[in-house]
Amino acid sequence: MPPLRELAYRARRVLFPVELPLWYSPAYRLPITGTASRGIEPRRADYVAWWLLDWGALRPDGVRTPQRVDWEALERVHTPALLESLSQPETLGRIFAADPSDIPVDELLHTVRLACGATVEAARQTLRTRDPHLNLLGGFHHAAPGAAGGFCPVNDVAVAVAAVRAEGFRGRVVVLDLDAHPPDGLARCFAGDPSVFVGSISGSDWGPLPGVDETLLPAGTGDEPYLAALEALLARMPAPELCFVIAGSDVLAGDRLGLLALTLGGVRRRDRRVAVALDGVPSVWLPGGGYTDDAWKALAGTGMVLSRGSLTRIPRRHDPMMARYSKIARRISPELLGETELSRLDIEEALGLAPADATPLLMGFYTAQGFEHVLHVYGILEPIRRLGYANLRVALDRSGLGDRMRLLGDADGKEHLLVEMVAARAIVVGREVLFVHWLSLRSPRAQFSARRPRLPGQEVPGLGMAREWGELLSRMAKRLGLAGVAFRPAHYHTAYSARYNMAFVDPARQGRFEALIRDTAHRPLLEVTDALDQGKVLLDGAPYAWEATEMAWWVKEPPGDPAQVAAERERARFSLAR
């Protein structure tokens, strides 16, 4: 039976739900193209904002727009040398574990300063209203006054505390760091300050942190021992007059950087116990780290707890991008995209009379301007602009295999090819589909390096937007009245990127693919895809060659048998040759 105080909190939130102040900007997406391949979901803030709006935790006008923190506020905490170094791509590359060529300095600093500015303003506002505030980017607890690292360029919590102190606040500050890693930067920022209490529960031993009440849990600690440690920490916590909660989702089981093993339900219970303890206390909640596919669900759950006290599960198969794109598709007028009726050109083409210079249409429907409008509405162009490409334009023509679409953009005094797609109508298992013969997503200004190695088949690093293009193609198929989208992945990493939207048409082939993902989950993606290309992967002890058969996404139910998929997945066992 939950404690009476927790029951009362939940009842109040159900009867009198809080309109959660949520700090979010689309620019919270890190403008670094290689993050997804390292297990960092660049869209986490987007997914959380979309879900909380759909679920009803907040209204659109409840989303607060961050403003960039000013340099004066940063200088209260950080040394001039550190702040100056942040203008160097080498420094930011080290902090974000990326190659310097992949760092658009101004855009990345814009994102960081927005997040820090939101934490500062959230602290100001919660002191006035005493309502909890949730900032969807922040909790940069590894940044110290003169050093930064671990995806933390500046310490937004320390900057916010210094800001409200400068404005007259003198009360007790508590920082509850529930990220899976120790708060080394916070310890250095608040060293010798008795008015700040830092309490931490982590799964990694980084040595003593003076001034931090740290609980170190063994690797693999699950829900109940973690929650018991949390109760003990909350009992030791002094009464706060302002609290910052770093509600890290890297505590989830399977996180590649965290060592703990909480479930999504356990993380939600963690957040509600903290919310109950802080009921009526001005508080700012921050996401910290999280490096699994479910990290966004943990953070969305934080918002559900703060607004409704809810432990309701987010559906396991809910895809926030799919839901978002479906809404957008319903709002787009076909007249803005291309030809909507049989035109004279269609008739002339059917009779073989079309002039050689006739304006091409993508899939017989989209004009170049119409498809560019699609890319704009679905939010695909802006992240590409933030990578440093201007004057983006779509060009259409025809190739031997089908219609070709190219997205081009200017940078460094020349025009670059950013996206190239060749597509046509085809029949797959008796259904007419949008068949993609070729799709290349390119970031030609970036460079391959030890941090960003070349994947098989790549000429230049990718854009990191495979998810967006997968959803876009599915919307195209629906609009064209086709049964789905299909392609043949030439490499494992291509199929791996498409797994959110697509499955292999042959059920047994899909089962083997799922078994391969399962059995190599502890290996880096590059290692697995290289091993497949080099013939070093074994299936049931025998050499295995990659099967480049059709993958598809279907508008209606897929034709395969789920039982066959499950049976082959359970039968197959993959390993890497020594």
C-alpha positions as CSV (number, residue, x, y, z in Angstrom):
1,M,0.0,0.0,0.0
2,P,1.5,3.4,-1.0
3,P,2.1,5.8,1.9
4,L,-0.8,8.1,2.7
5,R,1.2,11.1,1.5
6,E,1.7,9.6,-1.9
7,L,-2.0,8.7,-2.2
8,A,-2.9,12.3,-1.3
9,Y,-0.5,13.6,-3.9
10,R,-2.0,11.4,-6.6
11,A,-5.6,12.3,-5.6
12,R,-4.8,16.1,-5.8
13,R,-3.2,15.7,-9.2
14,V,-6.1,13.7,-10.5
15,L,-8.7,16.2,-9.1
16,F,-6.6,19.3,-9.8
17,P,-4.2,18.5,-12.5
18,V,-1.2,20.9,-13.0
19,E,-0.7,22.6,-16.3
20,L,2.9,21.7,-16.4
21,P,5.3,24.5,-17.5
22,L,7.4,22.7,-20.1
23,W,10.6,24.3,-21.5
24,Y,11.3,23.1,-25.0
25,S,12.5,24.2,-28.4
26,P,12.9,22.2,-31.7
27,A,16.5,23.5,-31.5
28,Y,17.1,21.2,-28.6
29,R,17.9,18.6,-31.1
30,L,21.7,18.4,-31.2
31,P,23.0,19.5,-34.6
32,I,25.5,16.6,-34.7
33,T,24.7,14.0,-37.4
34,G,26.5,11.0,-35.8
35,T,24.8,11.0,-32.4
36,A,22.2,8.3,-33.2
37,S,24.9,5.8,-34.2
38,R,26.4,6.2,-30.7
39,G,23.2,5.4,-29.0
40,I,22.1,9.0,-28.3
41,E,18.6,9.7,-29.5
42,P,18.8,13.3,-30.9
43,R,15.0,13.6,-31.0
44,R,14.4,12.8,-27.3
45,A,13.1,16.2,-26.4
46,D,10.8,16.2,-29.5
47,Y,9.3,12.9,-28.7
48,V,8.6,13.9,-25.1
49,A,7.0,17.2,-26.1
50,W,4.8,15.5,-28.7
51,W,3.7,12.8,-26.3
52,L,2.8,15.1,-23.5
53,L,0.8,17.3,-25.8
54,D,-1.0,14.3,-27.2
55,W,-1.6,12.8,-23.8
56,G,-3.0,16.0,-22.4
57,A,-0.4,16.8,-19.8
58,L,-0.1,20.3,-21.3
59,R,-1.7,22.7,-23.8
60,P,0.3,24.1,-26.7
61,D,0.3,27.5,-24.9
62,G,1.9,25.8,-21.9
63,V,5.1,25.2,-23.8
64,R,7.7,27.8,-22.7
65,T,10.1,29.1,-25.3
66,P,13.7,29.1,-24.0
67,Q,15.9,32.2,-24.5
68,R,19.7,31.8,-24.7
69,V,21.6,32.4,-21.5
70,D,23.8,35.4,-21.6
71,W,27.6,35.2,-21.2
72,E,27.4,37.3,-18.0
73,A,25.4,34.5,-16.3
74,L,27.9,31.8,-17.6
75,E,30.8,33.9,-16.3
76,R,29.5,33.7,-12.7
77,V,30.3,30.0,-12.7
78,H,32.8,29.2,-15.5
79,T,36.3,30.5,-16.2
80,P,37.0,32.7,-19.2
81,A,39.4,30.0,-20.5
82,L,36.6,27.4,-20.6
83,L,34.1,29.7,-22.2
84,E,36.6,30.8,-24.9
85,S,37.4,27.2,-25.7
86,L,33.8,26.4,-26.4
87,S,34.2,28.3,-29.7
88,Q,36.6,25.7,-30.9
89,P,35.2,22.6,-32.8
90,E,37.9,20.5,-31.2
91,T,36.7,21.3,-27.7
92,L,33.0,20.7,-28.5
93,G,34.0,17.5,-30.4
94,R,35.7,16.2,-27.2
95,I,32.8,17.1,-25.0
96,F,30.2,15.4,-27.3
97,A,32.4,12.5,-28.4
98,A,32.2,13.7,-32.1
99,D,34.7,14.5,-34.8
100,P,35.4,18.2,-35.0
101,S,34.4,18.2,-38.7
102,D,30.9,17.2,-37.5
103,I,30.5,20.2,-35.2
104,P,28.6,23.3,-36.4
105,V,29.9,25.5,-33.6
106,D,27.4,28.3,-33.6
107,E,24.4,26.0,-33.9
108,L,25.6,23.7,-31.2
109,L,26.3,26.6,-28.8
110,H,22.9,28.0,-29.6
111,T,21.3,24.7,-28.4
112,V,23.4,24.6,-25.3
113,R,22.7,28.2,-24.4
114,L,19.0,27.7,-25.0
115,A,18.9,24.7,-22.6
116,C,20.9,26.6,-20.0
117,G,18.8,29.7,-20.4
118,A,15.6,27.6,-19.8
119,T,17.0,26.2,-16.6
120,V,17.8,29.7,-15.3
121,E,14.4,31.1,-16.2
122,A,12.6,28.0,-14.8
123,A,14.4,28.5,-11.5
124,R,13.2,32.2,-11.5
125,Q,9.6,31.2,-12.3
126,T,9.3,28.3,-9.9
127,L,10.5,30.5,-7.0
128,R,7.5,32.8,-7.9
129,T,4.8,30.1,-8.5
130,R,6.1,27.1,-6.5
131,D,5.0,24.9,-9.4
132,P,7.4,22.3,-10.7
133,H,9.0,23.1,-14.1
134,L,10.3,20.6,-16.6
135,N,13.1,21.5,-19.0
136,L,13.6,18.9,-21.7
137,L,17.3,19.6,-22.1
138,G,19.7,20.1,-19.3
139,G,21.2,18.6,-16.2
140,F,24.7,19.1,-17.4
141,H,26.2,17.8,-14.2
142,H,29.7,16.9,-15.4
143,A,30.7,20.5,-16.3
144,A,33.0,22.1,-13.7
145,P,34.1,25.8,-13.5
146,G,37.1,25.3,-15.7
147,A,36.5,21.9,-17.3
148,A,33.7,20.2,-19.4
149,G,33.0,16.8,-20.7
150,G,30.5,13.9,-20.8
151,F,28.1,15.8,-23.1
152,C,28.1,18.7,-20.6
153,P,29.7,21.9,-21.9
154,V,28.4,24.2,-19.1
155,N,26.7,23.5,-15.8
156,D,23.2,24.8,-16.2
157,V,22.2,24.0,-12.5
158,A,25.2,25.9,-11.1
159,V,24.5,28.8,-13.5
160,A,20.8,28.9,-12.4
161,V,21.8,28.9,-8.7
162,A,24.3,31.8,-9.3
163,A,21.6,33.7,-11.2
164,V,19.0,33.6,-8.6
165,R,21.6,34.3,-5.9
166,A,22.6,37.4,-7.8
167,E,18.9,38.4,-7.8
168,G,18.6,38.1,-4.0
169,F,17.6,34.5,-3.3
170,R,19.4,33.3,-0.1
171,G,17.5,30.0,0.6
172,R,18.7,26.4,0.9
173,V,19.3,24.8,-2.5
174,V,19.0,21.0,-2.9
175,V,20.2,19.1,-6.0
176,L,18.9,15.6,-6.3
177,D,21.1,14.0,-9.0
178,L,19.4,10.8,-10.1
179,D,21.4,10.3,-13.2
180,A,23.3,7.0,-13.3
181,H,26.7,8.8,-13.1
182,P,28.2,10.8,-10.3
183,P,27.9,14.6,-10.2
184,D,31.6,15.4,-10.4
185,G,31.0,18.8,-12.0
186,L,28.4,19.8,-9.5
187,A,30.7,18.8,-6.6
188,R,33.4,21.2,-8.0
189,C,30.9,24.0,-8.8
190,F,29.4,24.0,-5.2
191,A,32.6,23.1,-3.3
192,G,32.6,24.9,0.0
193,D,29.1,26.2,-0.3
194,P,27.1,25.0,2.8
195,S,23.9,26.4,1.4
196,V,23.8,23.8,-1.4
197,F,23.1,20.1,-0.7
198,V,23.9,17.7,-3.5
199,G,22.5,14.2,-3.1
200,S,23.3,11.5,-5.6
201,I,22.4,7.9,-6.4
202,S,24.7,6.4,-9.1
203,G,25.9,3.1,-10.4
204,S,29.5,4.1,-11.2
205,D,32.4,4.7,-8.7
206,W,34.4,7.7,-9.8
207,G,36.1,8.1,-6.5
208,P,35.2,10.4,-3.6
209,L,33.3,13.6,-4.3
210,P,33.7,16.0,-1.3
211,G,30.5,17.7,-0.3
212,V,28.2,15.2,-2.1
213,D,25.9,12.8,-0.2
214,E,26.5,9.9,-2.7
215,T,24.9,6.5,-2.7
216,L,26.8,4.1,-4.9
217,L,24.8,1.1,-6.0
218,P,26.1,-2.2,-7.5
219,A,25.9,-2.7,-11.2
220,G,22.6,-4.3,-12.2
221,T,20.6,-2.8,-9.3
222,G,16.9,-3.0,-10.0
223,D,13.8,-1.2,-8.9
224,E,13.3,-2.2,-5.3
225,P,16.8,-1.7,-4.0
226,Y,17.1,1.5,-5.9
227,L,13.8,2.9,-4.4
228,A,14.9,1.9,-1.0
229,A,18.1,3.9,-1.4
230,L,16.1,6.8,-2.7
231,E,13.9,6.7,0.4
232,A,17.0,6.9,2.6
233,L,18.4,9.8,0.6
234,L,15.1,11.7,0.8
235,A,15.1,11.1,4.6
236,R,18.6,12.7,4.9
237,M,17.8,15.6,2.5
238,P,17.5,18.9,4.3
239,A,14.4,20.9,3.7
240,P,14.9,22.7,0.4
241,E,13.7,26.2,-0.6
242,L,14.7,25.5,-4.2
243,C,15.3,22.1,-5.7
244,F,16.8,20.8,-8.9
245,V,16.1,17.2,-9.9
246,I,18.2,15.5,-12.5
247,A,15.8,12.7,-13.5
248,G,18.3,10.7,-15.6
249,S,16.9,7.9,-17.8
250,D,20.3,6.3,-18.1
251,V,19.3,4.3,-15.0
252,L,17.2,2.0,-17.3
253,A,18.2,-1.6,-17.8
254,G,20.2,-2.0,-21.0
255,D,21.6,1.6,-21.1
256,R,24.9,1.4,-22.8
257,L,26.6,3.9,-20.5
258,G,24.6,3.4,-17.3
259,L,25.1,0.3,-15.2
260,L,21.8,0.2,-13.3
261,A,18.8,-1.9,-14.3
262,L,15.5,-0.1,-13.5
263,T,12.4,-0.7,-15.5
264,L,10.3,2.1,-16.9
265,G,7.8,1.5,-14.1
266,G,10.6,1.8,-11.6
267,V,11.7,5.1,-13.0
268,R,8.2,6.4,-12.9
269,R,7.9,5.3,-9.2
270,R,11.2,7.1,-8.5
271,D,9.9,10.3,-10.0
272,R,6.6,10.2,-8.1
273,R,8.3,9.5,-4.8
274,V,10.5,12.6,-5.4
275,A,7.6,14.7,-6.5
276,V,5.7,13.8,-3.3
277,A,8.7,14.7,-1.2
278,L,9.0,18.0,-3.0
279,D,5.2,18.8,-3.1
280,G,4.9,22.6,-2.6
281,V,8.7,23.2,-3.0
282,P,9.9,25.2,-6.0
283,S,11.6,22.7,-8.3
284,V,13.2,22.4,-11.7
285,W,13.3,19.0,-13.3
286,L,16.0,18.1,-15.8
287,P,16.6,15.1,-18.0
288,G,20.3,14.3,-17.6
289,G,21.5,11.3,-19.6
290,G,19.7,8.5,-21.3
291,Y,21.0,6.2,-24.1
292,T,18.3,3.6,-24.8
293,D,15.4,3.6,-27.2
294,D,13.1,4.0,-24.2
295,A,14.9,7.0,-22.7
296,W,12.3,9.3,-24.1
297,K,9.5,7.3,-22.4
298,A,11.3,7.7,-19.0
299,L,11.4,11.5,-19.5
300,A,7.8,11.6,-20.7
301,G,6.9,9.7,-17.6
302,T,8.5,12.4,-15.5
303,G,6.1,14.9,-17.1
304,M,3.1,12.6,-16.5
305,V,4.0,12.4,-12.8
306,L,4.4,16.1,-12.4
307,S,1.2,17.0,-14.2
308,R,-1.1,14.2,-13.2
309,G,0.7,12.0,-10.7
310,S,0.2,9.2,-13.2
311,L,1.9,5.8,-13.4
312,T,0.0,5.0,-16.6
313,R,2.2,3.1,-19.0
314,I,3.1,4.6,-22.4
315,P,2.1,2.0,-25.0
316,R,5.0,-0.3,-25.8
317,R,4.7,0.2,-29.5
318,H,3.8,3.9,-29.5
319,D,6.0,5.7,-32.1
320,P,5.9,9.5,-31.5
321,M,7.4,10.3,-34.9
322,M,4.8,8.1,-36.7
323,A,2.0,9.8,-34.7
324,R,3.4,13.2,-35.5
325,Y,3.8,12.6,-39.2
326,S,0.3,11.2,-39.4
327,K,-1.1,14.4,-38.0
328,I,0.9,16.5,-40.4
329,A,-0.2,14.4,-43.4
330,R,-3.8,15.0,-42.6
331,R,-3.2,18.8,-42.7
332,I,-1.4,18.9,-46.1
333,S,-3.5,19.9,-49.1
334,P,-2.8,17.7,-52.2
335,E,-3.1,20.8,-54.3
336,L,0.1,22.1,-52.8
337,L,2.2,19.1,-53.6
338,G,1.7,18.3,-57.3
339,E,-0.7,17.1,-60.0
340,T,-4.1,16.0,-58.6
341,E,-5.9,15.1,-61.8
342,L,-5.0,13.4,-65.1
343,S,-3.1,16.1,-67.0
344,R,-2.3,16.6,-70.7
345,L,1.3,15.6,-69.9
346,D,0.0,12.3,-68.4
347,I,-1.9,11.5,-71.6
348,E,1.1,12.5,-73.8
349,E,3.4,10.4,-71.8
350,A,1.1,7.4,-72.1
351,L,1.1,7.8,-75.9
352,G,4.8,8.3,-76.0
353,L,4.4,11.9,-77.2
354,A,5.7,13.9,-74.2
355,P,8.3,16.5,-75.1
356,A,11.9,15.7,-73.9
357,D,11.9,18.8,-71.7
358,A,8.6,18.1,-70.0
359,T,8.6,19.0,-66.3
360,P,9.2,15.7,-64.4
361,L,7.0,14.7,-61.5
362,L,8.2,12.4,-58.6
363,M,6.1,9.3,-58.7
364,G,3.8,11.0,-61.2
365,F,2.5,13.3,-58.5
366,Y,5.0,15.6,-56.7
367,T,6.4,18.6,-58.4
368,A,9.8,19.8,-57.2
369,Q,8.3,22.7,-55.3
370,G,5.6,20.4,-53.9
371,F,8.1,18.0,-52.6
372,E,10.2,20.8,-51.1
373,H,7.1,21.9,-49.3
374,V,6.6,18.4,-48.0
375,L,10.2,18.4,-46.6
376,H,9.5,21.8,-45.0
377,V,6.2,20.8,-43.4
378,Y,7.6,17.6,-41.9
379,G,10.5,19.5,-40.3
380,I,13.2,17.9,-42.4
381,L,14.8,21.0,-43.9
382,E,15.5,22.9,-40.6
383,P,17.9,20.3,-39.1
384,I,19.8,20.2,-42.4
385,R,20.1,24.0,-42.4
386,R,21.5,23.9,-38.9
387,L,24.3,21.7,-40.2
388,G,25.4,24.7,-42.3
389,Y,23.7,24.2,-45.7
390,A,21.8,27.1,-47.2
391,N,19.6,27.6,-50.3
392,L,18.1,24.1,-50.1
393,R,16.3,23.1,-53.2
394,V,14.8,19.9,-54.7
395,A,15.6,18.8,-58.3
396,L,13.7,16.0,-60.1
397,D,14.6,14.0,-63.1
398,R,14.4,10.4,-64.3
399,S,16.9,7.6,-64.2
400,G,16.9,4.1,-65.7
401,L,15.3,2.6,-62.6
402,G,12.7,5.3,-61.9
403,D,12.2,8.8,-60.7
404,R,15.1,10.6,-59.1
405,M,14.9,13.2,-56.4
406,R,17.9,15.2,-55.3
407,L,18.1,17.7,-52.4
408,L,20.9,20.2,-52.9
409,G,22.3,22.9,-50.6
410,D,25.1,25.5,-50.6
411,A,28.0,25.5,-48.2
412,D,31.7,26.6,-48.4
413,G,31.1,28.3,-51.7
414,K,29.6,25.4,-53.7
415,E,26.5,23.3,-54.0
416,H,26.4,19.9,-52.4
417,L,24.3,16.8,-52.9
418,L,22.6,16.1,-49.6
419,V,19.9,13.5,-50.4
420,E,19.5,11.4,-53.5
421,M,16.6,9.0,-54.0
422,V,15.5,6.8,-57.0
423,A,12.0,5.3,-56.6
424,A,9.3,3.7,-58.8
425,R,6.2,1.6,-58.5
426,A,6.7,-2.1,-58.2
427,I,5.0,-5.3,-57.2
428,V,6.1,-7.1,-54.0
429,V,4.2,-10.2,-52.8
430,G,1.3,-9.3,-55.1
431,R,1.0,-5.7,-53.8
432,E,1.9,-2.5,-55.6
433,V,4.4,-0.5,-53.5
434,L,6.6,2.5,-53.6
435,F,9.9,0.8,-54.3
436,V,13.1,2.7,-53.3
437,H,16.0,1.5,-55.5
438,W,18.4,4.0,-54.0
439,L,18.4,6.4,-51.0
440,S,21.5,8.2,-49.9
441,L,21.5,10.7,-47.0
442,R,24.7,12.7,-47.1
443,S,26.6,15.2,-44.9
444,P,29.5,16.0,-47.2
445,R,31.0,18.6,-44.9
446,A,31.6,16.0,-42.2
447,Q,34.6,13.6,-42.2
448,F,35.2,10.0,-41.3
449,S,37.4,9.5,-38.3
450,A,38.0,7.1,-35.4
451,R,35.0,8.7,-33.8
452,R,32.9,8.6,-37.0
453,P,34.1,5.5,-38.9
454,R,33.0,4.8,-42.5
455,L,30.2,2.3,-42.8
456,P,30.1,-0.1,-45.7
457,G,28.7,1.6,-48.8
458,Q,29.2,5.2,-47.5
459,E,31.0,7.8,-49.6
460,V,30.5,10.5,-47.0
461,P,29.0,10.5,-43.4
462,G,25.2,10.4,-43.2
463,L,22.7,13.1,-42.1
464,G,21.4,11.1,-39.2
465,M,17.8,11.4,-40.5
466,A,16.9,7.8,-41.5
467,R,13.9,7.8,-39.2
468,E,12.4,11.0,-40.7
469,W,12.8,9.7,-44.3
470,G,11.3,6.3,-43.4
471,E,8.2,8.0,-42.0
472,L,8.1,10.4,-45.0
473,L,8.1,7.5,-47.5
474,S,5.3,5.8,-45.7
475,R,3.2,9.0,-45.9
476,M,4.0,9.2,-49.6
477,A,2.8,5.6,-50.2
478,K,-0.5,6.3,-48.4
479,R,-1.0,9.5,-50.4
480,L,-0.3,7.7,-53.7
481,G,-2.7,4.9,-52.8
482,L,0.0,2.3,-52.7
483,A,0.2,-0.7,-50.4
484,G,3.5,0.2,-48.8
485,V,7.1,1.0,-49.2
486,A,9.9,-1.5,-50.0
487,F,13.6,-1.7,-50.6
488,R,16.5,-4.2,-50.4
489,P,19.1,-3.3,-47.7
490,A,22.5,-4.0,-49.1
491,H,24.1,-3.9,-45.6
492,Y,23.2,-4.7,-42.0
493,H,23.4,-1.1,-40.8
494,T,20.9,0.0,-43.5
495,A,18.4,-2.6,-42.3
496,Y,19.1,-1.8,-38.7
497,S,18.3,1.9,-39.3
498,A,15.1,0.9,-41.1
499,R,13.9,-1.5,-38.4
500,Y,11.6,1.1,-36.8
501,N,9.5,1.4,-39.9
502,M,10.1,-1.8,-41.9
503,A,10.4,-5.6,-41.6
504,F,11.6,-8.2,-44.0
505,V,8.9,-9.5,-46.3
506,D,9.8,-13.1,-45.7
507,P,8.8,-14.0,-42.1
508,A,11.8,-16.4,-41.6
509,R,14.2,-13.8,-42.8
510,Q,12.7,-11.3,-40.3
511,G,13.1,-13.8,-37.6
512,R,16.8,-14.3,-38.4
513,F,17.2,-10.5,-38.5
514,E,15.7,-10.1,-35.1
515,A,17.9,-12.9,-33.8
516,L,21.0,-11.2,-35.2
517,I,20.1,-7.9,-33.4
518,R,19.5,-9.8,-30.2
519,D,22.7,-11.8,-30.3
520,T,25.0,-8.9,-31.2
521,A,23.3,-6.2,-29.0
522,H,26.5,-5.9,-26.9
523,R,28.6,-5.1,-30.0
524,P,29.0,-1.7,-31.7
525,L,27.0,-1.4,-34.9
526,L,30.1,-0.8,-37.0
527,E,31.7,-4.0,-35.7
528,V,28.7,-6.1,-36.6
529,T,28.1,-4.6,-40.1
530,D,31.9,-4.9,-40.9
531,A,31.9,-8.5,-39.7
532,L,29.0,-9.3,-42.0
533,D,30.8,-7.7,-45.0
534,Q,33.9,-9.7,-44.1
535,G,32.1,-13.1,-43.7
536,K,32.9,-13.2,-40.0
537,V,29.4,-13.8,-38.7
538,L,28.2,-17.3,-37.9
539,L,24.7,-18.7,-37.9
540,D,24.3,-21.8,-35.8
541,G,28.1,-22.2,-36.1
542,A,28.3,-21.9,-39.9
543,P,29.4,-18.9,-42.0
544,Y,26.5,-16.6,-42.7
545,A,26.2,-14.3,-45.7
546,W,24.0,-11.2,-45.5
547,E,20.6,-11.7,-47.1
548,A,19.7,-8.6,-49.1
549,T,16.0,-9.4,-49.6
550,E,13.1,-7.0,-49.5
551,M,12.1,-5.1,-46.4
552,A,8.7,-3.4,-46.5
553,W,6.3,-1.2,-44.5
554,W,2.7,-1.9,-45.2
555,V,-0.3,0.5,-45.1
556,K,-2.5,-2.4,-43.9
557,E,-1.6,-5.7,-42.1
558,P,1.7,-7.3,-43.3
559,P,1.2,-10.5,-45.3
560,G,3.7,-12.5,-43.2
561,D,3.0,-14.9,-40.3
562,P,4.2,-13.5,-36.9
563,A,4.4,-17.1,-35.6
564,Q,7.0,-17.9,-38.3
565,V,9.0,-14.8,-37.3
566,A,9.0,-15.8,-33.6
567,A,9.9,-19.4,-34.4
568,E,12.9,-18.5,-36.5
569,R,14.0,-15.9,-34.0
570,E,14.1,-18.5,-31.3
571,R,15.8,-21.1,-33.4
572,A,18.6,-19.0,-34.9
573,R,21.8,-18.3,-32.9
574,F,24.4,-15.8,-34.2
575,S,28.0,-15.3,-33.2
576,L,31.1,-13.5,-34.4
577,A,34.0,-15.6,-35.5
578,R,37.2,-15.0,-33.5
